C-alpha cells in the first residue's frame, strides 16, 4: 500500500512470518538422536504429527525400520500408543510412541516416523533415529 504526500512517498509493508501451521497440511516433529540399548532391554520411539484436519481428515502415522522398510506393527514385538490433541482452527497434533520389546542386534539400525494424509495424499517423514544394541 502506498500513500502519496506532496514531495514524499511512503510505502507500508507488513511482514507476517510463517508459522509451522501455515506451511502445509501435515508435518512430523521430533529430534534426531542415536540411542544405545542393552540386548534384552526395551527401546522407545516417539514422534508428533501436526496436521490440518479439514485438509487431511484421517492420517496414518507409524514408525518404519528403514533397513527392511517395514512398519513396526507386530504386537509380539512392538506396542504403540496414540494420543491426539485438538489445537483449534482445524489443527490437530498426534503423538505416536512405539515401544520395542526385548531389543536384539537385529533391531540395530535406522528408524523413521512417517505420516500420510488420506485426503490430500500428502506424506511427511521425519529425521532418522538410530538404535544401537550392545551386549
ABEGO torsion letter per residue (X at the ends): XBBBBBGBBBBBBBBBBBBAAAAEABBBBBBBBBBBBBBGBBBBBBBBBBBBAAAAGBBBBBBBBAAAGBBBABAAABBBBBBBBBAEGGBBBBBBBBBBBGBBAAABEBBBBBBBBAAAGBBBBBBBBBBBBBX
